[in-house]
Amino acid sequence: MKQLIVGNWKMNLTRDESSLLVNELLKNNFQNNVEVVLCPPFISIQLVGELIKNSSIKIGAQNISEHESGAYTGEISSQMLKSYNCNYCIVGHSERRQYFNETDELVNKKSKILLSKNIKPIICVGETLSQREENKTAEIITEQIKESLKNFSETEILNSVIAYEPVWAIGTGKTATTEQANEVHELIRTLLAQLYNREVAIQIPILYGGSVKGENALELLSQNHIDGALVGGASLKSSDFAKIIVSAKNS
Ligand code: PGA
C-alpha cells in the first residue's frame, strides 16, 4: 500500500506564510510511492489548491458540516469542498472531540456525507492518558471504530482512512513507542477484518499521529500496520515535513 502523509496545519499560517511553505515544499520531488496531503484551514484551501495543482500533492480539509446546505452560519459543506477539489477531510480529530463536543455519532454522519461526495474521510480515534493508564485503550478504540463506522458499506470503508492518534501524544512531544502504536494499529486492523473481512481490512490505510517528526518517522512508518502519518506541528516547516515524506519513501 502507498504510504499516506497528511499535514494538519490546524489553526496556523496566514496567506503569505501558507504560500511560502507550499512553495518550499514544491522544490522537493515527492512523486513515487507516497501520497502527500495538505490540510490547511478552510480559508486557505483555494490558495493552496492553486499552488499544488501541477504537483502530486493532494488537498484536504480539517472539518466539515454534517449538513448538506442551508442556514448554518459559519459552516462549510462537503459540496463546497468538492468544488475546490478536496480529496480528503479529517473527521473527529481529538481537538474537535474535546473542544467542540464531537461524538462518534457526529463523526459517522460527517464521514457519510463526505463519502457521498467522493471525499475520503480521515477518521481519527485515540485514547486519553487516563484511559490508557486505566487499561481502557482497547475498549475505547473498539467503541470509537465501531460507532464511527456504523452502517458503512464495503465501498465506503474502502474509501476511508483511519488515523490512530493517542490524545496524550498530540502536540506534547511524547510519541507512542513503536510497539504501543503498532499494537493499537493491529487491533484496528483486526476490528476491520471482523466488521468486513481480511481482504478489505488490509486495504484500509491506518495512519499514526501524535508528535511525528523527522527523527522518529522512519521507525514508526516501518511498522507492519502503520501505513502513514497524520502530522501536526512538524507539517508547518517544510524541511521537517519533507523529512517525514522521505522517511515514508524509505520505510
Ligand atoms: P502533532 O499533531 O503532530 O503536533 O502532535 C498531530 C495531530 O493532531 O494531528
Boltz pocket constraint, residues with backbone or C-beta under 6 A from the ligand:
constraints:
  - pocket:
      binder: B
      contacts: [[A, 8], [A, 165], [A, 169], [A, 170], [A, 171], [A, 172], [A, 173], [A, 209], [A, 210], [A, 211], [A, 212], [A, 230], [A, 231], [A, 232], [A, 233], [A, 234]]
      max_distance: 6.0
